[in-house]
Amino acid sequence: MASLNIAKPLARAINIYRSMTRHELDMQTQRDLARHIKKVAEQGTQDPGRLTVHGLSYLRARERQSKERKE
């Protein structure tokens, strides 16, 4: 299998999310996001753009779950 390079999609997802929400991601969230993107890549998605989109979707879902817990 080709070497998985998730650094660019990870950085792009973090930067886009940060600019949309205007707040930083804590280190645990960044680690969880990296694991998620790596898992998606290992399942066959190699396109950096698609990996970024998967990362953003993950962050949005996590944000929704967090808001639901607070209510």
Protein Blocks (a to p, Z undefined) as FASTA:
>chain_A
ZZddfklmmmmmmmmmmmmnopacdfklmmmmmmmmmmmmmnopabfklmmmmmmmmmmm
mmmmmmmmmZZ
